[in-house]
Amino acid sequence: MLKTNRKLLNKYVAFDAFATEYDFAAALQNNNDFFMKHLSSSKGAVLDIGCGSGILAFELARHYDRVVGIDISKKMLEIARQKRSAPNIEYIQMDASDLEFDSQFDLIVSASTFHHLKHLPSTLQSIKKLLNPQGKVVFLDNVSEVETPNPIGYVAGASREFASDCSKYGLRNASRLFKFRTSPKWLKHLASDRYLSEGRFKKIYNRYFPGCYFVRLDCLMGVIWENL
């Protein structure tokens, strides 16, 4: 059951407005190597928080008995069910701030989701309770020394990368990707993001997952922790 306040709901449901193009961009640029290199030893159940259109969940389903993907965007989940269904995948509309499960998981993953949360510490505390003994958490999220970068920087970045994108994806796909990355709806969404600095990020995650280790991947920070 979806539980959230209206302000947060409006922010997340904004993904509905560009879900199709977001899925196109995410599938085109898909690289789940970080997660696949850090799978848990037990391959029972996995939870993907902020699963979007199911790209990572679908890949994890090849390795785990059961995959649960949650997201607050109804449209994203519709795409996930249409394009990336499997007998062992369940997609659920749920707010990451109100995790409600009767069972635990061997692996809990999340990609570029937690910077959206208003109360990150309570979510991390809930996640820890959902982890089986010997289970693992593997997270990736954005970090920045500027809490909310100027959208002009994203436009400039898309422009700089266009030639490289043409080489990797072809002109047609690169043009569609550029159009999405510079679209008013996407830039408006980015302008609402609030990023942690690297130092603050490490301090918070270390508090809830003591002994975790971090991997810096460009503008992303990875977190790996085992429940030993």
Buried (B, 14 or more C-beta within 10 A) or exposed (E): EEEBEEEBBEBBBBBBBBBBBBBBBBEBEEEBEBBBEBBBEBBBBBBBBBBBBBBBBBBBBEEBEBBBBBBBBBBBBBBBBEEBEEEBBBBBBBBBBBBEBEEBBBBBBBBBBBBBBEEBEBBBEBBBEBBBEEBBBBBBBBBBEEEEBEBEEBBEBBEEBBEEBBEEBEEEBBBBBBEBBBBEBBBEBBEEBEBBEBEEBBEBBBEBBEEBEBBEEEEBBBBBBBBE
